[in-house]
Amino acid sequence: MKKISNYLVAGACVVALAFSAGALAKVYATTNETTQLGQPVDLTYASDKALPAVVHIKYVKNSTTKTVDVQSNPFDDFFGDPFGFFGNPGGNGGTQKRQVRTPKMEATGSGVIISSDGYIVTNNHVVDGADELTVTLEDNREFNARIIGTDPTTDLALIKIDGKNLPTLPIGDSDKIKVGEWVIAVGNPFGFNNTVTAGIVSAKARTLGQNGVESFIQTDAAINKGNSGGALVNTKGELIGINAMLFSETGSYSGYGFAIPTSIMNKVVADLKEYGTVQRAYLGIKGQDVLKYLDSQKVDGKEAPDLGTNAGVYVAEVEDNSAGADAGLKTGDVITGIDGKDVTKMAELQEIINSKRPGDKATITWMRNKKTMSKTVTMKNNQGNTKVVKKAGLDVLGANVAPVSDKLKTQLGISYGLQVQDVKDGAFKDGGINDGYIILNANDQPMRTIEDLQNVVKEASMSKNPVLFITGVWPSGKTDYKAIKVGQD
């Protein structure tokens, strides 16, 4: 019996040990699973993937000499020529011409290589106006870069270097990221190359009250000057955003940075590659977050209406001949979804619409009088159609222009202007502008240089009303006004 008892005790110990081992294994497995779900703070894998693909961008704008009109100083005029013997040969109506030399400007930023043949995404403000762009890789190789296209609305730009088998960063789905998820920001802040900072996703679809499309990823990973255009990367080593700006009262990092999500970036990059400009769809409504609208009513002392929901976009105005008008949206409606995705605020609406092109279908869901309504419509561009919109160059005018001669300036009493030459078929001929006509102003902008005209033509061609309203003068002295269409029919 004693032996049997010993065997039973030994067997019980074995069972207990086996049970304990199983329990420990289960606890370990659970802990390990929790660690994986909660994401480890070891971000070395993500850093190893990102660093080779994030580049340093040097921006150079060369010094130039410009002739500008400045207001005459009456004291200088008096002491320099008190009796007016010499007149005012450089002036015209109290102004004088002076040559001003602008200083050479240099700045730095970051970019992300997205293809092995050298396409790089960065911010528009990193490359805007550059005469020279130099890209330096992590291995110190240098390349000259050219601009493929820019989009000030989203503050994105696509540039290109000539290379092969370049390191790239895979593009992740920014829609799948979650608040609290670990991320790293990779860039070149303050001239320190190849810098990694870590943090979490603090918020999604954040707006800052700026112009343009806004649906930022907010992060507490440090983003500073020079980080612009760099990568926001998840723990899988995937690009989920392009670092754009910091929010600070001092100008230095103080807690939060903002990145443009890849859901917006992908569409912009594809359009810049194919068309040179973004084919942007418009819903054609003006509005605001429902909660902001309700709060504004209370502030104005009005009784806030019962809209049937506190989440969505309140429609304040619907433009004629827009996708919103085609859907049947009216003032007072609340947009709550698109294509089955919930819309709780304007930033989310902008992000979804900005992923579409004119001609794409979209199913709009909204509430009216507490009833849910839905309709599928075709998205349009801001000119009210589905055609491809391209930035027009000066070739659309069908003529050459040159700064007006000093002789004509004196003869006509003008201080600037662009004279039209060699008119052929094109917008000028269609609008009644012939050789000799001098353009003084176009769309309320003075035309001092050919670049001035080029800029106003591009801007007008992309606008809702693609027309140049021109004020000019003929060599005879006759003032004449013209309206020139530079967009599509």
NUMARLUM-161193 format. One record per residue (C-alpha): residue number from 1; residue in one letter; y, z, x. Coordinates in Angstrom, 3 decimals, decimal comma. Layout:
<rs>
R  NUM  A  Y  Z  X
...
</rs>
This chain:
<rs>
R  1  M  0,000  0,000  0,000
R  2  K  2,340  0,872  2,882
R  3  K  1,736  -2,560  4,457
R  4  I  2,288  -4,256  1,123
R  5  S  5,552  -2,322  0,718
R  6  N  6,707  -3,435  4,182
R  7  Y  5,920  -7,048  3,327
R  8  L  7,913  -6,737  0,087
R  9  V  10,906  -5,288  1,950
R  10  A  10,694  -8,019  4,575
R  11  G  10,420  -10,680  1,875
R  12  A  13,400  -9,215  0,073
R  13  C  15,421  -9,317  3,289
R  14  V  14,478  -12,953  3,800
R  15  V  15,497  -13,767  0,235
R  16  A  18,747  -11,818  0,661
R  17  L  19,505  -13,602  3,918
R  18  A  18,728  -16,945  2,343
R  19  F  20,940  -16,091  -0,618
R  20  S  23,739  -14,959  1,683
R  21  A  23,489  -18,110  3,764
R  22  G  23,628  -20,231  0,601
R  23  A  26,597  -18,275  -0,663
R  24  L  28,393  -18,614  2,656
R  25  A  27,696  -22,354  2,737
R  26  K  29,062  -22,653  -0,786
R  27  V  32,170  -20,679  0,106
R  28  Y  32,675  -22,791  3,257
R  29  A  32,211  -26,014  1,316
R  30  T  34,658  -24,843  -1,344
R  31  T  37,181  -23,795  1,278
R  32  N  36,783  -27,065  3,150
R  33  E  37,185  -29,037  -0,072
R  34  T  40,297  -27,050  -0,947
R  35  T  41,716  -27,737  2,513
R  36  Q  41,128  -31,452  2,038
R  37  L  42,660  -31,458  -1,431
R  38  G  45,641  -29,463  -0,203
R  39  Q  45,986  -31,744  2,822
R  40  P  45,763  -30,304  6,323
R  41  V  48,984  -29,780  8,198
R  42  D  47,538  -31,614  11,211
R  43  L  49,600  -34,807  11,115
R  44  T  48,493  -36,295  14,431
R  45  Y  46,533  -39,123  12,776
R  46  A  49,554  -40,226  10,741
R  47  S  51,789  -39,991  13,818
R  48  D  49,379  -42,053  15,943
R  49  K  49,358  -44,778  13,267
R  50  A  53,116  -44,804  12,712
R  51  L  54,711  -44,483  16,145
R  52  P  53,719  -47,905  17,571
R  53  A  54,991  -49,689  14,454
R  54  V  58,402  -48,001  14,237
R  55  V  61,047  -49,736  16,352
R  56  H  64,487  -48,969  17,729
R  57  I  67,214  -51,378  16,569
R  58  K  70,437  -51,853  18,528
R  59  Y  73,356  -53,319  16,567
R  60  V  76,236  -55,126  18,281
R  61  K  79,358  -56,554  16,679
R  62  N  81,429  -58,403  19,251
R  63  S  85,139  -57,993  19,757
R  64  T  87,265  -60,564  17,923
R  65  T  90,939  -61,475  17,729
R  66  K  92,497  -61,775  14,302
R  67  T  95,962  -62,809  13,188
R  68  V  97,238  -60,499  10,476
R  69  D  100,424  -60,135  8,475
R  70  V  102,118  -56,760  8,943
R  71  Q  105,190  -55,345  7,262
R  72  S  108,307  -55,643  9,388
R  73  N  109,879  -52,434  10,689
R  74  P  113,620  -52,592  9,807
R  75  F  114,575  -50,272  12,680
R  76  D  112,787  -52,430  15,267
R  77  D  114,394  -55,520  13,736
R  78  F  117,874  -53,992  13,928
R  79  F  117,730  -52,701  17,488
R  80  G  115,929  -55,795  18,757
R  81  D  118,343  -58,222  17,053
R  82  P  121,122  -56,196  15,339
R  83  F  123,211  -59,144  14,239
R  84  G  120,346  -61,400  13,214
R  85  F  121,266  -64,098  15,725
R  86  F  117,641  -65,066  16,227
R  87  G  116,449  -64,766  12,641
R  88  N  112,823  -63,748  12,034
R  89  P  110,719  -66,605  13,387
R  90  G  107,444  -64,692  13,127
R  91  G  108,058  -63,254  9,715
R  92  N  107,905  -64,424  6,132
R  93  G  109,452  -62,325  3,402
R  94  G  109,568  -59,089  5,421
R  95  T  106,268  -59,612  7,240
R  96  Q  105,390  -60,536  10,772
R  97  K  102,317  -62,114  12,301
R  98  R  100,478  -60,116  14,897
R  99  Q  97,265  -60,637  16,757
R  100  V  94,882  -57,711  16,579
R  101  R  91,801  -57,404  18,770
R  102  T  88,972  -55,507  17,159
R  103  P  86,852  -53,349  19,488
R  104  K  83,234  -54,151  20,280
R  105  M  81,000  -52,036  18,070
R  106  E  77,513  -50,737  18,863
R  107  A  75,155  -48,641  16,770
R  108  T  71,465  -47,831  16,546
R  109  G  68,903  -47,508  13,805
R  110  S  65,204  -47,877  13,124
R  111  G  62,832  -50,367  11,555
R  112  V  59,168  -50,736  10,600
R  113  I  56,919  -53,632  11,637
R  114  I  55,006  -54,761  8,544
R  115  S  53,292  -57,884  9,914
R  116  S  51,709  -58,694  13,254
R  117  D  53,914  -61,793  13,628
R  118  G  57,112  -59,742  13,707
R  119  Y  58,579  -59,112  10,241
R  120  I  60,466  -55,812  10,258
R  121  V  61,896  -53,852  7,322
R  122  T  65,034  -51,789  7,815
R  123  N  68,174  -50,765  5,913
R  124  N  70,890  -53,245  5,068
R  125  H  73,493  -50,892  6,544
R  126  V  71,646  -50,940  9,886
R  127  V  72,098  -54,711  10,360
R  128  D  75,042  -55,659  8,111
R  129  G  77,637  -57,707  10,006
R  130  A  75,748  -57,709  13,315
R  131  D  76,371  -60,435  15,871
R  132  E  73,381  -59,303  17,946
R  133  L  70,261  -57,316  17,102
R  134  T  67,906  -56,026  19,796
R  135  V  64,560  -54,517  18,854
R  136  T  62,729  -52,193  21,244
R  137  L  59,076  -51,285  20,665
R  138  E  57,398  -48,013  21,586
R  139  D  55,980  -49,670  24,746
R  140  N  59,567  -50,613  25,749
R  141  R  59,203  -54,333  25,093
R  142  E  62,512  -55,832  23,917
R  143  F  63,069  -58,702  21,471
R  144  N  66,089  -60,426  19,989
R  145  A  65,936  -60,295  16,200
R  146  R  67,337  -62,537  13,481
R  147  I  68,154  -61,586  9,913
R  148  I  65,902  -63,174  7,286
R  149  G  67,697  -61,656  4,322
R  150  T  69,535  -58,579  3,120
R  151  D  69,900  -56,771  -0,190
R  152  P  72,862  -54,380  -0,389
R  153  T  71,804  -53,323  -3,904
R  154  T  68,699  -51,545  -2,590
R  155  D  70,035  -51,133  0,984
R  156  L  67,075  -53,041  2,389
R  157  A  66,931  -55,846  4,946
R  158  L  64,229  -58,035  6,470
R  159  I  64,545  -59,118  10,094
R  160  K  62,199  -61,078  12,363
R  161  I  61,224  -61,006  16,024
R  162  D  59,050  -63,604  17,739
R  163  G  55,831  -61,877  18,727
R  164  K  52,081  -61,921  18,219
R  165  N  49,535  -59,189  17,561
R  166  L  52,277  -56,619  17,102
R  167  P  51,356  -53,126  15,871
R  168  T  51,865  -52,718  12,137
R  169  L  51,958  -49,898  9,642
R  170  P  49,804  -50,353  6,515
R  171  I  51,763  -50,157  3,269
R  172  G  50,752  -47,456  0,808
R  173  D  51,428  -47,053  -2,917
R  174  S  54,520  -44,872  -3,394
R  175  D  53,680  -44,494  -7,099
R  176  K  50,678  -42,367  -6,141
R  177  I  52,487  -39,797  -4,023
R  178  K  52,900  -36,320  -5,459
R  179  V  55,584  -33,676  -5,137
R  180  G  54,423  -31,195  -2,498
R  181  E  52,475  -33,817  -0,537
R  182  W  52,876  -33,703  3,254
R  183  V  54,807  -36,581  4,855
R  184  I  56,328  -37,440  8,208
R  185  A  59,588  -39,259  8,968
R  186  V  59,455  -41,492  12,056
R  187  G  62,515  -43,000  13,701
R  188  N  65,132  -42,821  16,436
R  189  P  67,653  -40,112  15,517
R  190  F  70,679  -39,585  17,787
R  191  G  69,216  -42,123  20,242
R  192  F  66,021  -40,115  20,772
R  193  N  63,296  -42,737  20,524
R  194  N  59,946  -42,236  18,797
R  195  T  60,721  -38,993  16,992
R  196  V  58,480  -37,487  14,311
R  197  T  59,587  -34,839  11,805
R  198  A  57,399  -33,360  9,079
R  199  G  57,901  -32,007  5,599
R  200  I  56,857  -32,481  2,023
R  201  V  57,832  -34,732  -0,859
R  202  S  60,496  -32,646  -2,587
R  203  A  61,130  -34,929  -5,586
R  204  K  60,554  -38,462  -6,873
R  205  A  62,838  -40,938  -8,639
R  206  R  65,923  -39,121  -7,391
R  207  T  69,444  -40,514  -7,907
R  208  L  72,550  -39,679  -5,896
R  209  G  75,190  -41,300  -8,076
R  210  Q  75,694  -44,232  -5,698
R  211  N  75,919  -47,899  -6,628
R  212  G  72,863  -50,106  -6,771
R  213  V  69,246  -49,451  -7,620
R  214  E  68,416  -45,786  -7,104
R  215  S  64,991  -44,224  -7,251
R  216  F  64,644  -42,335  -4,001
R  217  I  61,801  -40,255  -2,636
R  218  Q  63,366  -36,933  -1,657
R  219  T  61,857  -35,115  1,311
R  220  D  62,641  -32,085  3,444
R  221  A  61,366  -33,886  6,552
R  222  A  64,422  -34,051  8,800
R  223  I  66,287  -37,381  8,549
R  224  N  69,355  -37,798  10,754
R  225  K  71,655  -40,552  12,026
R  226  G  69,487  -43,168  13,671
R  227  N  66,554  -42,474  11,360
R  228  S  67,909  -45,080  8,938
R  229  G  65,372  -47,851  8,428
R  230  G  62,507  -45,772  9,809
R  231  A  59,227  -44,899  8,148
R  232  L  58,253  -42,220  5,664
R  233  V  54,482  -41,919  6,103
R  234  N  51,734  -40,061  4,227
R  235  T  48,824  -38,224  5,864
R  236  K  46,686  -41,373  5,690
R  237  G  49,086  -43,109  8,047
R  238  E  50,467  -45,370  5,296
R  239  L  54,081  -46,396  4,816
R  240  I  55,352  -45,004  1,500
R  241  G  59,109  -45,343  2,003
R  242  I  61,973  -46,571  4,183
R  243  N  64,233  -43,722  5,275
R  244  A  67,717  -44,464  4,026
R  245  M  70,040  -41,490  4,173
R  246  L  70,506  -37,779  4,424
R  247  F  72,335  -35,537  1,992
R  248  S  74,649  -33,190  3,837
R  249  E  78,079  -31,622  3,538
R  250  T  78,416  -31,585  7,323
R  251  G  77,048  -35,017  8,230
R  252  S  74,006  -33,493  9,927
R  253  Y  70,601  -32,686  8,506
R  254  S  70,744  -29,704  6,149
R  255  G  67,573  -29,797  4,123
R  256  Y  66,966  -33,120  2,381
R  257  G  66,584  -36,782  3,188
R  258  F  65,973  -39,786  0,969
R  259  A  63,707  -42,812  1,311
R  260  I  63,410  -46,081  -0,622
R  261  P  59,867  -46,213  -2,087
R  262  T  57,487  -49,044  -1,203
R  263  S  57,241  -49,936  -4,895
R  264  I  60,796  -51,279  -4,553
R  265  M  60,464  -52,435  -0,935
R  266  N  57,457  -54,713  -1,584
R  267  K  59,298  -56,788  -4,181
R  268  V  62,497  -57,041  -2,118
R  269  V  60,614  -58,119  1,025
R  270  A  58,596  -60,752  -0,853
R  271  D  61,760  -62,240  -2,365
R  272  L  63,684  -62,233  0,919
R  273  K  60,802  -64,050  2,590
R  274  E  60,487  -66,692  -0,100
R  275  Y  64,030  -67,145  -1,383
R  276  G  66,355  -65,506  1,123
R  277  T  67,739  -63,338  -1,655
R  278  V  66,289  -60,996  -4,271
R  279  Q  65,279  -62,428  -7,640
R  280  R  66,353  -59,451  -9,705
R  281  A  65,369  -58,943  -13,330
R  282  Y  67,824  -57,272  -15,696
R  283  L  67,078  -55,488  -18,933
R  284  G  70,722  -55,810  -19,942
R  285  I  71,455  -52,300  -21,156
R  286  K  73,896  -49,582  -20,170
R  287  G  72,836  -45,999  -20,640
R  288  Q  71,954  -42,665  -19,084
R  289  D  69,293  -39,968  -19,055
R  290  V  68,852  -38,447  -22,514
R  291  L  69,573  -34,922  -21,252
R  292  K  72,799  -36,080  -19,566
R  293  Y  73,861  -37,805  -22,768
R  294  L  73,171  -34,716  -24,894
R  295  D  75,038  -32,514  -22,419
R  296  S  78,038  -34,877  -22,474
R  297  Q  78,166  -34,639  -26,263
R  298  K  78,283  -30,841  -26,070
R  299  V  81,013  -30,933  -23,415
R  300  D  83,091  -33,200  -25,676
R  301  G  82,631  -30,703  -28,514
R  302  K  80,456  -33,051  -30,535
R  303  E  77,239  -32,176  -32,271
R  304  A  74,331  -33,496  -30,224
R  305  P  72,179  -35,835  -32,330
R  306  D  68,468  -35,252  -32,817
R  307  L  66,969  -38,232  -30,984
R  308  G  63,403  -37,075  -31,428
R  309  T  62,910  -36,634  -27,667
R  310  N  64,563  -35,022  -24,674
R  311  A  63,036  -37,464  -22,179
R  312  G  63,957  -41,108  -21,722
R  313  V  67,000  -43,347  -21,299
R  314  Y  69,678  -43,284  -23,997
R  315  V  70,946  -46,798  -24,749
R  316  A  74,747  -46,845  -24,926
R  317  E  75,252  -50,623  -24,916
R  318  V  73,153  -53,798  -25,066
R  319  E  74,405  -57,041  -23,507
R  320  D  74,186  -60,270  -25,488
R  321  N  71,534  -62,813  -24,444
R  322  S  69,656  -60,199  -22,403
R  323  A  66,011  -59,107  -22,399
R  324  G  67,124  -55,891  -24,078
R  325  A  68,774  -57,863  -26,866
R  326  D  65,651  -60,005  -27,241
R  327  A  63,598  -56,828  -27,624
R  328  G  65,889  -55,664  -30,409
R  329  L  67,321  -52,634  -28,620
R  330  K  70,422  -51,087  -30,194
R  331  T  72,945  -48,437  -29,291
R  332  G  71,413  -45,025  -29,946
R  333  D  67,841  -46,032  -29,063
R  334  V  65,912  -44,121  -26,401
R  335  I  63,700  -46,088  -23,994
R  336  T  60,566  -44,052  -23,338
R  337  G  58,250  -46,483  -21,548
R  338  I  57,621  -49,884  -19,970
R  339  D  54,214  -51,528  -19,674
R  340  G  52,504  -48,285  -20,623
R  341  K  54,327  -46,227  -17,977
R  342  D  56,373  -43,283  -19,200
R  343  V  60,105  -43,441  -18,580
R  344  T  61,817  -40,055  -18,550
R  345  K  65,058  -40,962  -16,748
R  346  M  67,176  -43,893  -15,607
R  347  A  65,844  -43,844  -12,019
R  348  E  62,296  -44,446  -13,282
R  349  L  63,511  -47,282  -15,496
R  350  Q  65,329  -48,880  -12,555
R  351  E  62,275  -48,614  -10,323
R  352  I  60,021  -50,384  -12,820
R  353  I  62,544  -53,112  -13,705
R  354  N  63,280  -53,705  -10,015
R  355  S  59,619  -54,534  -9,405
R  356  K  59,905  -57,536  -11,750
R  357  R  61,330  -61,022  -11,434
R  358  P  63,080  -63,140  -14,064
R  359  G  60,340  -64,794  -16,115
R  360  D  57,979  -61,806  -15,909
R  361  K  56,831  -60,164  -19,139
R  362  A  57,586  -56,533  -19,923
R  363  T  56,569  -54,386  -22,881
R  364  I  59,438  -52,081  -23,816
R  365  T  58,755  -48,902  -25,808
R  366  W  61,583  -46,980  -27,435
R  367  M  62,416  -44,489  -30,165
R  368  R  64,775  -45,119  -33,069
R  369  N  65,324  -42,568  -35,808
R  370  K  62,356  -40,597  -34,382
R  371  K  60,051  -43,600  -34,806
R  372  T  58,336  -45,319  -31,865
R  373  M  58,844  -49,074  -31,511
R  374  S  57,559  -51,586  -28,968
R  375  K  58,016  -55,246  -28,073
R  376  T  57,030  -57,580  -25,222
R  377  V  59,885  -59,697  -23,859
R  378  T  60,605  -62,084  -20,986
R  379  M  62,847  -60,647  -18,289
R  380  K  66,004  -62,576  -17,369
R  381  N  68,400  -62,678  -14,428
R  382  N  72,015  -61,538  -14,756
R  383  Q  73,029  -65,084  -15,678
R  384  G  70,896  -64,880  -18,818
R  385  N  68,069  -67,242  -17,808
R  386  T  64,828  -67,245  -15,819
R  387  K  65,782  -69,703  -13,055
R  388  V  65,580  -68,878  -9,361
R  389  V  68,966  -67,641  -8,197
R  390  K  70,010  -68,678  -4,701
R  391  K  73,075  -67,740  -2,717
R  392  A  75,290  -70,779  -2,504
R  393  G  76,756  -71,842  0,822
R  394  L  79,856  -73,936  1,380
R  395  D  77,731  -77,068  1,042
R  396  V  77,749  -76,551  -2,740
R  397  L  81,481  -77,312  -2,672
R  398  G  80,894  -80,834  -1,348
R  399  A  83,804  -80,735  1,079
R  400  N  85,091  -79,292  4,331
R  401  V  87,883  -76,755  4,644
R  402  A  90,120  -75,765  7,552
R  403  P  92,918  -73,236  8,048
R  404  V  96,216  -74,756  6,989
R  405  S  98,435  -75,985  9,831
R  406  D  101,491  -74,052  10,986
R  407  K  103,654  -77,042  10,058
R  408  L  102,473  -76,952  6,441
R  409  K  102,857  -73,170  6,317
R  410  T  106,509  -73,512  7,307
R  411  Q  107,062  -76,444  4,955
R  412  L  105,537  -74,696  1,945
R  413  G  106,662  -71,142  2,763
R  414  I  103,125  -69,749  2,890
R  415  S  101,518  -67,536  5,532
R  416  Y  97,862  -68,494  5,053
R  417  G  95,492  -70,826  3,229
R  418  L  92,535  -73,189  3,568
R  419  Q  93,078  -76,923  3,204
R  420  V  90,378  -79,078  1,612
R  421  Q  89,151  -82,152  3,506
R  422  D  86,571  -84,930  3,067
R  423  V  85,753  -84,297  -0,597
R  424  K  82,445  -85,809  -1,693
R  425  D  80,142  -85,087  -4,625
R  426  G  80,032  -81,391  -5,382
R  427  A  81,760  -78,480  -7,086
R  428  F  85,240  -79,329  -5,788
R  429  K  85,122  -82,912  -7,029
R  430  D  83,735  -81,799  -10,396
R  431  G  86,556  -79,256  -10,702
R  432  G  89,378  -81,655  -9,858
R  433  I  90,026  -80,594  -6,259
R  434  N  90,752  -83,441  -3,861
R  435  D  91,715  -83,845  -0,199
R  436  G  94,842  -81,944  0,781
R  437  Y  94,632  -79,143  -1,792
R  438  I  95,350  -75,755  -0,186
R  439  I  93,369  -72,759  -1,447
R  440  L  95,438  -69,580  -1,362
R  441  N  93,292  -67,192  -3,391
R  442  A  89,802  -67,311  -4,899
R  443  N  88,617  -64,678  -7,357
R  444  D  91,646  -62,547  -6,415
R  445  Q  90,774  -62,625  -2,703
R  446  P  93,174  -64,153  -0,132
R  447  M  91,621  -67,100  1,706
R  448  R  92,702  -66,612  5,316
R  449  T  89,513  -67,792  7,045
R  450  I  86,539  -70,018  6,310
R  451  E  84,419  -66,854  6,303
R  452  D  86,542  -65,505  3,428
R  453  L  85,674  -68,553  1,335
R  454  Q  82,021  -68,398  2,344
R  455  N  81,770  -64,768  1,236
R  456  V  83,442  -65,306  -2,110
R  457  V  81,263  -68,374  -2,851
R  458  K  78,083  -66,381  -2,136
R  459  E  79,230  -63,454  -4,246
R  460  A  80,230  -65,663  -7,170
R  461  S  76,995  -67,671  -7,058
R  462  M  74,974  -64,473  -7,596
R  463  S  77,179  -63,073  -10,348
R  464  K  76,841  -63,216  -14,111
R  465  N  79,715  -65,695  -14,249
R  466  P  79,231  -68,029  -11,225
R  467  V  82,754  -69,429  -11,169
R  468  L  85,542  -69,476  -8,574
R  469  F  88,991  -68,995  -10,077
R  470  I  91,269  -70,567  -7,501
R  471  T  95,018  -70,392  -7,003
R  472  G  96,309  -73,115  -4,726
R  473  V  99,115  -75,480  -3,857
R  474  W  99,324  -79,189  -3,160
R  475  P  101,187  -80,515  -0,085
R  476  S  103,967  -81,533  -2,464
R  477  G  104,588  -77,871  -3,230
R  478  K  103,098  -77,948  -6,721
R  479  T  101,086  -74,823  -7,591
R  480  D  97,760  -75,530  -9,307
R  481  Y  94,952  -73,388  -10,729
R  482  K  91,297  -74,435  -10,768
R  483  A  88,029  -73,058  -12,088
R  484  I  85,079  -74,192  -9,963
R  485  K  81,475  -73,565  -10,998
R  486  V  79,272  -72,641  -8,034
R  487  G  76,141  -71,475  -9,866
R  488  Q  73,467  -73,005  -12,037
R  489  D  73,915  -74,882  -15,273
</rs>
